[in-house]
Amino acid sequence: MRSIRLDPELDDLVRRAAAREGASVSEFLRRAAVERAQRTLAQREQLADVIGAVRSEGGVAAQTGNAFADLLEHRLHRR
């Protein structure tokens, strides 16, 4: 069993939403937690086959920091 603390504004919001759905606050929060947990885990699982699949030493992307610094320096000297 878990217990959570809600600030007064969120508590009011949850109570009103639960009432609109005809659910208790506890049931409303349980369903919200299930939906959020499933969505979060599904996002990770959808990317599981590509996470960590690319290995790189940087290539051209490694040079973007230098290019950005050069651009800023150029703009600074134009003023």
Secondary structure as UniProt FT lines:
FT   HELIX           8..21
FT   HELIX           25..46
FT   TURN            47..52
FT   HELIX           59..63
FT   HELIX           64..78
//
